[in-house]
Amino acid sequence: MKYNRSGKSGLLLPQISLGLWHNFGSVDDFKNAESIVKTAFDNGITHFDLANNYGPIPGSAEENFGKILQHNFKGNLRDEIVIATKAGYKMWDGPYGDWGSRKYLLSSLDQSLKRMNLDYVDVFYSHRFDPETPLEETMMALDFAVKSGKALYAGISNYNPEQTQKATEILKQLGTPCLIHQTKYSMLHREPENGLLDVVEEKSIGCIAFSPLEQGLLTDKYIKEIPQNSRAFNPNGHLQVNAITDSVRNTIHQLNELAKDRNQTLAQMALAWVLKDKRITSVIVGASSVEQLKNSLASLNNLEFSTHELLEIEKILD
């Protein structure tokens, strides 16, 4: 595993991080989840990404991860891993369980620490920009989380370029520099190239990409048909059957042929493609099995792209 510095901070993150958005909730197999986390760590993945509402049910991914920590990462092993969590999307009913108020963020962080049985998390994120709450209030909550010792670093997620610029300036003034921005980025979702990657470079903060496989679309799973056991048929998932059009299937078929020429799976090429940009600190992968995780890790064996390959990819995506 290679580790990249997050912006100009002192923190190194693995090129591949493990996300617990899916497959770690109360409806999932705990032993399988535990095996995935242990395999990840054994292969150099030291960064584990959560959020308060990951499940289902909301909160259960943190609860299960807390159990995995107690079973496998006692003592000094806690100092060998980076644990991140977030608040910003709906966690509970009523006026105080959503968005970006100081009350919600800090009470949510306390709940997350209790669920995982931790004294602190390494990174605490504002999960999304709140248009109804002053940005200063949201950033002051992140600043307090760090200065109170409940988090070591502050991060933001799903902020646009202008919001990112303002947020990082406020945090810097408060004395708690923004460590990292987490954004959706993949071959099929190029929005961060419209200014966000320039801002993170200018502000010297890290950038970590989630959904680099576009919820499984950038795999060979859907080229011929939609398997009954796939994420598209999962009612708890974000990828739905109607998103897999003939046009999308044709695109992934062409990308898959190019990946074969590189001696990679489509998923491996898709991860390598995101990591080719030096502004990307890490990519977050999900995994439903140890085998799937190992397949993602194998992408690190070939991260280089020729000019011809990059041109072919752009041609296919156009």
Short mmCIF file of the C-alpha atoms (twelve columns), coordinates in Angstrom:
data_MODEL
# 
_entry.id   MODEL 
# 
loop_
_atom_site.group_PDB 
_atom_site.id 
_atom_site.type_symbol 
_atom_site.label_atom_id 
_atom_site.label_alt_id 
_atom_site.label_comp_id 
_atom_site.label_asym_id 
_atom_site.label_seq_id 
_atom_site.Cartn_x 
_atom_site.Cartn_y 
_atom_site.Cartn_z 
_atom_site.pdbx_PDB_model_num 
ATOM 1   C CA . MET A 1   0.000   0.000   0.000   1 
ATOM 2   C CA . LYS A 2   1.158   3.487   -0.825  1 
ATOM 3   C CA . TYR A 3   0.151   6.347   1.462   1 
ATOM 4   C CA . ASN A 4   -0.507  9.901   0.282   1 
ATOM 5   C CA . ARG A 5   -0.284  13.058  2.343   1 
ATOM 6   C CA . SER A 6   -3.659  14.736  2.806   1 
ATOM 7   C CA . GLY A 7   -2.968  18.170  1.375   1 
ATOM 8   C CA . LYS A 8   -0.156  19.767  3.353   1 
ATOM 9   C CA . SER A 9   -1.165  18.155  6.648   1 
ATOM 10  C CA . GLY A 10  0.881   15.636  8.566   1 
ATOM 11  C CA . LEU A 11  -1.662  12.868  7.953   1 
ATOM 12  C CA . LEU A 12  -1.001  10.090  5.447   1 
ATOM 13  C CA . LEU A 13  -3.934  8.142   4.039   1 
ATOM 14  C CA . PRO A 14  -3.842  4.886   2.057   1 
ATOM 15  C CA . GLN A 15  -4.567  5.193   -1.657  1 
ATOM 16  C CA . ILE A 16  -7.563  2.930   -1.079  1 
ATOM 17  C CA . SER A 17  -9.834  3.442   1.925   1 
ATOM 18  C CA . LEU A 18  -12.739 1.279   3.064   1 
ATOM 19  C CA . GLY A 19  -16.215 2.801   3.194   1 
ATOM 20  C CA . LEU A 20  -18.944 1.329   5.381   1 
ATOM 21  C CA . TRP A 21  -21.895 2.930   3.579   1 
ATOM 22  C CA . HIS A 22  -23.268 -0.476  2.566   1 
ATOM 23  C CA . ASN A 23  -22.877 -4.065  3.852   1 
ATOM 24  C CA . PHE A 24  -22.114 -3.162  7.487   1 
ATOM 25  C CA . GLY A 25  -25.579 -2.419  8.837   1 
ATOM 26  C CA . SER A 26  -27.987 -4.314  11.066  1 
ATOM 27  C CA . VAL A 27  -29.458 -6.122  8.032   1 
ATOM 28  C CA . ASP A 28  -26.042 -7.475  6.965   1 
ATOM 29  C CA . ASP A 29  -23.896 -10.448 7.978   1 
ATOM 30  C CA . PHE A 30  -21.694 -9.299  10.878  1 
ATOM 31  C CA . LYS A 31  -19.051 -12.006 10.442  1 
ATOM 32  C CA . ASN A 32  -18.676 -11.091 6.785   1 
ATOM 33  C CA . ALA A 33  -18.332 -7.402  7.693   1 
ATOM 34  C CA . GLU A 34  -15.714 -8.246  10.300  1 
ATOM 35  C CA . SER A 35  -13.730 -10.326 7.798   1 
ATOM 36  C CA . ILE A 36  -13.762 -7.457  5.293   1 
ATOM 37  C CA . VAL A 37  -12.420 -4.967  7.857   1 
ATOM 38  C CA . LYS A 38  -9.693  -7.359  9.040   1 
ATOM 39  C CA . THR A 39  -8.651  -8.130  5.464   1 
ATOM 40  C CA . ALA A 40  -8.560  -4.430  4.657   1 
ATOM 41  C CA . PHE A 41  -6.238  -3.698  7.572   1 
ATOM 42  C CA . ASP A 42  -4.015  -6.684  6.796   1 
ATOM 43  C CA . ASN A 43  -3.555  -5.248  3.288   1 
ATOM 44  C CA . GLY A 44  -2.594  -1.758  4.413   1 
ATOM 45  C CA . ILE A 45  -5.994  -0.053  4.450   1 
ATOM 46  C CA . THR A 46  -5.743  2.013   7.594   1 
ATOM 47  C CA . HIS A 47  -8.592  4.441   6.884   1 
ATOM 48  C CA . PHE A 48  -12.232 3.521   7.573   1 
ATOM 49  C CA . ASP A 49  -14.987 5.884   6.483   1 
ATOM 50  C CA . LEU A 50  -18.387 6.036   8.209   1 
ATOM 51  C CA . ALA A 51  -21.268 8.437   8.792   1 
ATOM 52  C CA . ASN A 52  -23.865 8.679   11.535  1 
ATOM 53  C CA . ASN A 53  -26.712 7.404   9.328   1 
ATOM 54  C CA . TYR A 54  -24.941 4.497   7.610   1 
ATOM 55  C CA . GLY A 55  -26.849 1.251   7.968   1 
ATOM 56  C CA . PRO A 56  -29.576 0.407   7.557   1 
ATOM 57  C CA . ILE A 57  -30.830 1.025   10.205  1 
ATOM 58  C CA . PRO A 58  -29.185 4.444   10.638  1 
ATOM 59  C CA . GLY A 59  -26.389 4.180   13.184  1 
ATOM 60  C CA . SER A 60  -25.989 0.434   12.892  1 
ATOM 61  C CA . ALA A 61  -22.842 0.585   10.756  1 
ATOM 62  C CA . GLU A 62  -21.126 2.557   13.519  1 
ATOM 63  C CA . GLU A 63  -22.422 0.111   16.127  1 
ATOM 64  C CA . ASN A 64  -21.105 -2.870  14.178  1 
ATOM 65  C CA . PHE A 65  -17.789 -1.157  13.503  1 
ATOM 66  C CA . GLY A 66  -17.498 -0.461  17.223  1 
ATOM 67  C CA . LYS A 67  -17.924 -4.188  17.902  1 
ATOM 68  C CA . ILE A 68  -15.293 -5.021  15.276  1 
ATOM 69  C CA . LEU A 69  -12.901 -2.583  16.950  1 
ATOM 70  C CA . GLN A 70  -13.497 -4.177  20.353  1 
ATOM 71  C CA . HIS A 71  -12.899 -7.666  18.972  1 
ATOM 72  C CA . ASN A 72  -9.836  -6.896  16.846  1 
ATOM 73  C CA . PHE A 73  -8.268  -3.472  17.421  1 
ATOM 74  C CA . LYS A 74  -7.710  -3.096  21.145  1 
ATOM 75  C CA . GLY A 75  -4.770  -1.277  22.675  1 
ATOM 76  C CA . ASN A 76  -2.188  0.280   20.390  1 
ATOM 77  C CA . LEU A 77  -3.939  -0.987  17.245  1 
ATOM 78  C CA . ARG A 78  -6.343  1.952   17.621  1 
ATOM 79  C CA . ASP A 79  -3.346  4.171   16.917  1 
ATOM 80  C CA . GLU A 80  -2.737  2.337   13.629  1 
ATOM 81  C CA . ILE A 81  -6.077  3.258   12.065  1 
ATOM 82  C CA . VAL A 82  -7.860  6.418   10.957  1 
ATOM 83  C CA . ILE A 83  -11.593 6.487   11.697  1 
ATOM 84  C CA . ALA A 84  -13.800 9.091   10.038  1 
ATOM 85  C CA . THR A 85  -17.474 9.868   10.563  1 
ATOM 86  C CA . LYS A 86  -19.882 12.556  9.405   1 
ATOM 87  C CA . ALA A 87  -23.117 14.354  10.170  1 
ATOM 88  C CA . GLY A 88  -25.265 16.411  7.841   1 
ATOM 89  C CA . TYR A 89  -27.986 14.183  6.431   1 
ATOM 90  C CA . LYS A 90  -31.116 13.141  8.322   1 
ATOM 91  C CA . MET A 91  -30.387 11.021  11.376  1 
ATOM 92  C CA . TRP A 92  -33.469 11.459  13.552  1 
ATOM 93  C CA . ASP A 93  -36.903 13.106  13.330  1 
ATOM 94  C CA . GLY A 94  -37.591 16.610  14.556  1 
ATOM 95  C CA . PRO A 95  -35.797 19.925  14.012  1 
ATOM 96  C CA . TYR A 96  -32.391 18.930  15.418  1 
ATOM 97  C CA . GLY A 97  -31.494 15.778  13.512  1 
ATOM 98  C CA . ASP A 98  -30.517 17.056  10.063  1 
ATOM 99  C CA . TRP A 99  -28.393 19.590  8.145   1 
ATOM 100 C CA . GLY A 100 -25.604 21.698  9.651   1 
ATOM 101 C CA . SER A 101 -26.507 23.396  12.915  1 
ATOM 102 C CA . ARG A 102 -24.022 23.377  15.769  1 
ATOM 103 C CA . LYS A 103 -26.551 21.512  17.907  1 
ATOM 104 C CA . TYR A 104 -27.015 18.712  15.383  1 
ATOM 105 C CA . LEU A 105 -23.358 18.245  14.468  1 
ATOM 106 C CA . LEU A 106 -22.037 18.113  18.022  1 
ATOM 107 C CA . SER A 107 -24.831 15.979  19.470  1 
ATOM 108 C CA . SER A 108 -24.468 13.627  16.516  1 
ATOM 109 C CA . LEU A 109 -20.721 13.353  17.121  1 
ATOM 110 C CA . ASP A 110 -21.364 12.431  20.757  1 
ATOM 111 C CA . GLN A 111 -23.801 9.731   19.625  1 
ATOM 112 C CA . SER A 112 -21.293 8.390   17.072  1 
ATOM 113 C CA . LEU A 113 -18.569 8.133   19.722  1 
ATOM 114 C CA . LYS A 114 -20.946 6.272   22.009  1 
ATOM 115 C CA . ARG A 115 -21.997 3.838   19.265  1 
ATOM 116 C CA . MET A 116 -18.369 3.043   18.396  1 
ATOM 117 C CA . ASN A 117 -17.210 3.154   22.041  1 
ATOM 118 C CA . LEU A 118 -14.477 5.664   21.169  1 
ATOM 119 C CA . ASP A 119 -12.995 8.663   22.933  1 
ATOM 120 C CA . TYR A 120 -12.395 10.427  19.617  1 
ATOM 121 C CA . VAL A 121 -12.596 10.009  15.854  1 
ATOM 122 C CA . ASP A 122 -9.704  10.973  13.625  1 
ATOM 123 C CA . VAL A 123 -11.789 12.947  11.123  1 
ATOM 124 C CA . PHE A 124 -15.203 14.543  11.625  1 
ATOM 125 C CA . TYR A 125 -16.990 15.873  8.535   1 
ATOM 126 C CA . SER A 126 -19.797 18.239  7.799   1 
ATOM 127 C CA . HIS A 127 -21.531 15.832  5.399   1 
ATOM 128 C CA . ARG A 128 -23.218 18.529  3.287   1 
ATOM 129 C CA . PHE A 129 -23.574 22.290  3.009   1 
ATOM 130 C CA . ASP A 130 -26.608 23.724  4.809   1 
ATOM 131 C CA . PRO A 131 -28.128 26.690  2.927   1 
ATOM 132 C CA . GLU A 132 -30.227 27.700  5.959   1 
ATOM 133 C CA . THR A 133 -27.435 27.762  8.555   1 
ATOM 134 C CA . PRO A 134 -24.628 30.339  8.541   1 
ATOM 135 C CA . LEU A 135 -21.476 28.653  7.282   1 
ATOM 136 C CA . GLU A 136 -19.622 30.179  10.232  1 
ATOM 137 C CA . GLU A 137 -21.833 28.229  12.637  1 
ATOM 138 C CA . THR A 138 -21.195 24.916  10.886  1 
ATOM 139 C CA . MET A 139 -17.449 25.516  10.750  1 
ATOM 140 C CA . MET A 140 -17.360 26.652  14.396  1 
ATOM 141 C CA . ALA A 141 -18.946 23.304  15.298  1 
ATOM 142 C CA . LEU A 142 -16.138 21.450  13.478  1 
ATOM 143 C CA . ASP A 143 -13.596 23.704  15.182  1 
ATOM 144 C CA . PHE A 144 -15.091 22.902  18.589  1 
ATOM 145 C CA . ALA A 145 -15.103 19.165  17.829  1 
ATOM 146 C CA . VAL A 146 -11.347 19.318  17.222  1 
ATOM 147 C CA . LYS A 147 -10.464 21.646  20.096  1 
ATOM 148 C CA . SER A 148 -12.539 19.587  22.534  1 
ATOM 149 C CA . GLY A 149 -10.542 16.479  21.607  1 
ATOM 150 C CA . LYS A 150 -13.505 14.593  20.154  1 
ATOM 151 C CA . ALA A 151 -11.939 14.712  16.670  1 
ATOM 152 C CA . LEU A 152 -8.363  15.156  15.517  1 
ATOM 153 C CA . TYR A 153 -9.152  16.750  12.147  1 
ATOM 154 C CA . ALA A 154 -12.054 18.513  10.430  1 
ATOM 155 C CA . GLY A 155 -13.360 17.760  6.951   1 
ATOM 156 C CA . ILE A 156 -16.181 18.736  4.615   1 
ATOM 157 C CA . SER A 157 -18.110 16.697  2.084   1 
ATOM 158 C CA . ASN A 158 -20.374 17.461  -0.874  1 
ATOM 159 C CA . TYR A 159 -19.550 21.186  -0.864  1 
ATOM 160 C CA . ASN A 160 -19.298 22.957  -4.227  1 
ATOM 161 C CA . PRO A 161 -16.135 24.910  -5.146  1 
ATOM 162 C CA . GLU A 162 -17.343 28.275  -3.800  1 
ATOM 163 C CA . GLN A 163 -18.647 26.735  -0.571  1 
ATOM 164 C CA . THR A 164 -15.385 24.822  -0.166  1 
ATOM 165 C CA . GLN A 165 -13.325 27.978  -0.573  1 
ATOM 166 C CA . LYS A 166 -15.345 29.862  2.037   1 
ATOM 167 C CA . ALA A 167 -15.431 26.947  4.479   1 
ATOM 168 C CA . THR A 168 -11.681 26.407  4.361   1 
ATOM 169 C CA . GLU A 169 -11.035 30.130  4.880   1 
ATOM 170 C CA . ILE A 170 -13.283 30.190  7.964   1 
ATOM 171 C CA . LEU A 171 -11.641 27.102  9.439   1 
ATOM 172 C CA . LYS A 172 -8.191  28.553  8.874   1 
ATOM 173 C CA . GLN A 173 -9.195  31.738  10.694  1 
ATOM 174 C CA . LEU A 174 -10.521 29.657  13.586  1 
ATOM 175 C CA . GLY A 175 -7.203  27.826  13.840  1 
ATOM 176 C CA . THR A 176 -8.487  24.422  12.722  1 
ATOM 177 C CA . PRO A 177 -7.387  23.944  9.091   1 
ATOM 178 C CA . CYS A 178 -9.612  21.827  6.870   1 
ATOM 179 C CA . LEU A 179 -7.926  18.460  6.391   1 
ATOM 180 C CA . ILE A 180 -9.872  17.061  3.455   1 
ATOM 181 C CA . HIS A 181 -12.831 17.341  1.121   1 
ATOM 182 C CA . GLN A 182 -14.830 14.212  0.309   1 
ATOM 183 C CA . THR A 183 -16.627 14.244  -3.031  1 
ATOM 184 C CA . LYS A 184 -18.292 11.918  -5.486  1 
ATOM 185 C CA . TYR A 185 -15.926 11.330  -8.404  1 
ATOM 186 C CA . SER A 186 -15.719 8.657   -11.074 1 
ATOM 187 C CA . MET A 187 -15.389 8.177   -14.821 1 
ATOM 188 C CA . LEU A 188 -19.146 8.668   -15.049 1 
ATOM 189 C CA . HIS A 189 -19.330 11.576  -12.610 1 
ATOM 190 C CA . ARG A 190 -16.848 14.305  -13.522 1 
ATOM 191 C CA . GLU A 191 -18.348 17.255  -11.647 1 
ATOM 192 C CA . PRO A 192 -15.280 17.796  -9.359  1 
ATOM 193 C CA . GLU A 193 -13.289 18.721  -12.477 1 
ATOM 194 C CA . ASN A 194 -15.448 21.868  -12.786 1 
ATOM 195 C CA . GLY A 195 -13.512 23.829  -10.193 1 
ATOM 196 C CA . LEU A 196 -13.488 21.720  -7.036  1 
ATOM 197 C CA . LEU A 197 -10.181 19.971  -7.699  1 
ATOM 198 C CA . ASP A 198 -8.628  23.357  -8.430  1 
ATOM 199 C CA . VAL A 199 -9.875  24.719  -5.100  1 
ATOM 200 C CA . VAL A 200 -8.526  21.824  -3.029  1 
ATOM 201 C CA . GLU A 201 -5.178  22.234  -4.753  1 
ATOM 202 C CA . GLU A 202 -5.165  25.982  -4.168  1 
ATOM 203 C CA . LYS A 203 -6.128  25.561  -0.507  1 
ATOM 204 C CA . SER A 204 -3.645  22.681  0.017   1 
ATOM 205 C CA . ILE A 205 -6.236  20.290  1.405   1 
ATOM 206 C CA . GLY A 206 -6.702  16.629  0.604   1 
ATOM 207 C CA . CYS A 207 -9.431  15.216  -1.601  1 
ATOM 208 C CA . ILE A 208 -10.971 11.782  -1.213  1 
ATOM 209 C CA . ALA A 209 -13.348 10.303  -3.785  1 
ATOM 210 C CA . PHE A 210 -16.425 8.246   -2.928  1 
ATOM 211 C CA . SER A 211 -18.460 6.115   -5.345  1 
ATOM 212 C CA . PRO A 212 -15.482 5.689   -7.727  1 
ATOM 213 C CA . LEU A 213 -17.274 2.660   -9.207  1 
ATOM 214 C CA . GLU A 214 -20.562 4.577   -9.544  1 
ATOM 215 C CA . GLN A 215 -22.456 2.203   -7.249  1 
ATOM 216 C CA . GLY A 216 -21.213 -0.818  -9.190  1 
ATOM 217 C CA . LEU A 217 -21.935 0.472   -12.697 1 
ATOM 218 C CA . LEU A 218 -18.200 0.606   -13.424 1 
ATOM 219 C CA . THR A 219 -17.824 -3.142  -13.123 1 
ATOM 220 C CA . ASP A 220 -18.502 -5.985  -15.523 1 
ATOM 221 C CA . LYS A 221 -21.587 -6.938  -13.499 1 
ATOM 222 C CA . TYR A 222 -24.164 -5.160  -15.664 1 
ATOM 223 C CA . ILE A 223 -22.747 -5.539  -19.164 1 
ATOM 224 C CA . LYS A 224 -25.030 -8.393  -20.253 1 
ATOM 225 C CA . GLU A 225 -27.871 -8.346  -17.740 1 
ATOM 226 C CA . ILE A 226 -28.825 -7.176  -14.264 1 
ATOM 227 C CA . PRO A 227 -28.131 -9.984  -11.756 1 
ATOM 228 C CA . GLN A 228 -30.887 -10.614 -9.224  1 
ATOM 229 C CA . ASN A 229 -28.406 -10.383 -6.331  1 
ATOM 230 C CA . SER A 230 -26.872 -7.095  -7.517  1 
ATOM 231 C CA . ARG A 231 -27.062 -3.703  -5.821  1 
ATOM 232 C CA . ALA A 232 -29.529 -2.489  -8.470  1 
ATOM 233 C CA . PHE A 233 -32.108 -4.937  -7.082  1 
ATOM 234 C CA . ASN A 234 -31.378 -3.999  -3.462  1 
ATOM 235 C CA . PRO A 235 -34.251 -1.809  -2.168  1 
ATOM 236 C CA . ASN A 236 -31.826 -0.248  0.338   1 
ATOM 237 C CA . GLY A 237 -29.337 0.784   -2.367  1 
ATOM 238 C CA . HIS A 238 -28.970 3.999   -4.353  1 
ATOM 239 C CA . LEU A 239 -28.424 2.354   -7.743  1 
ATOM 240 C CA . GLN A 240 -31.747 1.476   -9.333  1 
ATOM 241 C CA . VAL A 241 -32.557 -0.713  -12.334 1 
ATOM 242 C CA . ASN A 242 -33.848 2.198   -14.446 1 
ATOM 243 C CA . ALA A 243 -30.377 3.818   -14.291 1 
ATOM 244 C CA . ILE A 244 -28.864 0.970   -16.303 1 
ATOM 245 C CA . THR A 245 -29.908 2.012   -19.801 1 
ATOM 246 C CA . ASP A 246 -28.746 0.543   -23.118 1 
ATOM 247 C CA . SER A 247 -26.525 3.593   -23.579 1 
ATOM 248 C CA . VAL A 248 -24.898 3.082   -20.168 1 
ATOM 249 C CA . ARG A 249 -24.425 -0.621  -20.847 1 
ATOM 250 C CA . ASN A 250 -22.746 0.164   -24.172 1 
ATOM 251 C CA . THR A 251 -20.370 2.602   -22.473 1 
ATOM 252 C CA . ILE A 252 -19.315 0.161   -19.782 1 
ATOM 253 C CA . HIS A 253 -18.896 -2.564  -22.397 1 
ATOM 254 C CA . GLN A 254 -16.394 -0.414  -24.303 1 
ATOM 255 C CA . LEU A 255 -14.588 0.548   -21.099 1 
ATOM 256 C CA . ASN A 256 -14.444 -3.105  -20.110 1 
ATOM 257 C CA . GLU A 257 -12.719 -4.011  -23.389 1 
ATOM 258 C CA . LEU A 258 -10.107 -1.318  -22.772 1 
ATOM 259 C CA . ALA A 259 -9.582  -2.622  -19.229 1 
ATOM 260 C CA . LYS A 260 -8.940  -6.113  -20.618 1 
ATOM 261 C CA . ASP A 261 -6.176  -4.666  -22.795 1 
ATOM 262 C CA . ARG A 262 -4.611  -3.324  -19.593 1 
ATOM 263 C CA . ASN A 263 -4.930  -6.746  -17.904 1 
ATOM 264 C CA . GLN A 264 -7.360  -5.249  -15.427 1 
ATOM 265 C CA . THR A 265 -11.003 -5.640  -14.562 1 
ATOM 266 C CA . LEU A 266 -13.199 -2.645  -15.322 1 
ATOM 267 C CA . ALA A 267 -13.432 -1.908  -11.593 1 
ATOM 268 C CA . GLN A 268 -9.647  -1.927  -11.241 1 
ATOM 269 C CA . MET A 269 -9.229  0.430   -14.191 1 
ATOM 270 C CA . ALA A 270 -11.925 2.757   -12.828 1 
ATOM 271 C CA . LEU A 271 -10.132 3.032   -9.474  1 
ATOM 272 C CA . ALA A 272 -6.777  3.577   -11.164 1 
ATOM 273 C CA . TRP A 273 -8.335  6.283   -13.352 1 
ATOM 274 C CA . VAL A 274 -9.461  8.292   -10.309 1 
ATOM 275 C CA . LEU A 275 -6.084  7.874   -8.589  1 
ATOM 276 C CA . LYS A 276 -4.180  9.131   -11.636 1 
ATOM 277 C CA . ASP A 277 -4.981  12.706  -10.554 1 
ATOM 278 C CA . LYS A 278 -2.375  13.714  -7.968  1 
ATOM 279 C CA . ARG A 279 -4.929  15.928  -6.223  1 
ATOM 280 C CA . ILE A 280 -6.780  12.783  -5.151  1 
ATOM 281 C CA . THR A 281 -5.472  11.564  -1.808  1 
ATOM 282 C CA . SER A 282 -7.488  8.346   -1.661  1 
ATOM 283 C CA . VAL A 283 -10.507 6.553   -3.098  1 
ATOM 284 C CA . ILE A 284 -13.182 5.005   -0.903  1 
ATOM 285 C CA . VAL A 285 -14.287 1.552   -1.947  1 
ATOM 286 C CA . GLY A 286 -17.148 -0.492  -0.619  1 
ATOM 287 C CA . ALA A 287 -17.075 -4.267  -0.412  1 
ATOM 288 C CA . SER A 288 -19.686 -6.977  0.016   1 
ATOM 289 C CA . SER A 289 -17.050 -9.708  0.316   1 
ATOM 290 C CA . VAL A 290 -13.350 -10.245 0.994   1 
ATOM 291 C CA . GLU A 291 -12.937 -11.318 -2.622  1 
ATOM 292 C CA . GLN A 292 -14.400 -8.046  -3.914  1 
ATOM 293 C CA . LEU A 293 -12.106 -6.042  -1.650  1 
ATOM 294 C CA . LYS A 294 -9.034  -7.925  -2.876  1 
ATOM 295 C CA . ASN A 295 -10.099 -7.269  -6.459  1 
ATOM 296 C CA . SER A 296 -10.179 -3.542  -5.720  1 
ATOM 297 C CA . LEU A 297 -6.768  -3.680  -4.047  1 
ATOM 298 C CA . ALA A 298 -5.301  -5.259  -7.188  1 
ATOM 299 C CA . SER A 299 -5.951  -1.975  -9.017  1 
ATOM 300 C CA . LEU A 300 -2.796  -0.641  -7.336  1 
ATOM 301 C CA . ASN A 301 -0.708  -2.987  -9.480  1 
ATOM 302 C CA . ASN A 302 -1.263  -0.780  -12.539 1 
ATOM 303 C CA . LEU A 303 -1.961  2.904   -11.959 1 
ATOM 304 C CA . GLU A 304 -0.277  4.260   -15.083 1 
ATOM 305 C CA . PHE A 305 -2.165  5.281   -18.230 1 
ATOM 306 C CA . SER A 306 -0.686  5.955   -21.641 1 
ATOM 307 C CA . THR A 307 -1.777  9.047   -23.535 1 
ATOM 308 C CA . HIS A 308 -3.513  6.744   -26.026 1 
ATOM 309 C CA . GLU A 309 -5.489  5.013   -23.259 1 
ATOM 310 C CA . LEU A 310 -6.616  8.326   -21.782 1 
ATOM 311 C CA . LEU A 311 -7.744  9.545   -25.196 1 
ATOM 312 C CA . GLU A 312 -9.648  6.299   -25.784 1 
ATOM 313 C CA . ILE A 313 -11.413 6.660   -22.435 1 
ATOM 314 C CA . GLU A 314 -12.453 10.224  -23.227 1 
ATOM 315 C CA . LYS A 315 -13.724 9.106   -26.633 1 
ATOM 316 C CA . ILE A 316 -15.835 6.372   -25.046 1 
ATOM 317 C CA . LEU A 317 -17.235 8.684   -22.379 1 
ATOM 318 C CA . ASP A 318 -18.099 11.372  -24.937 1 
# 
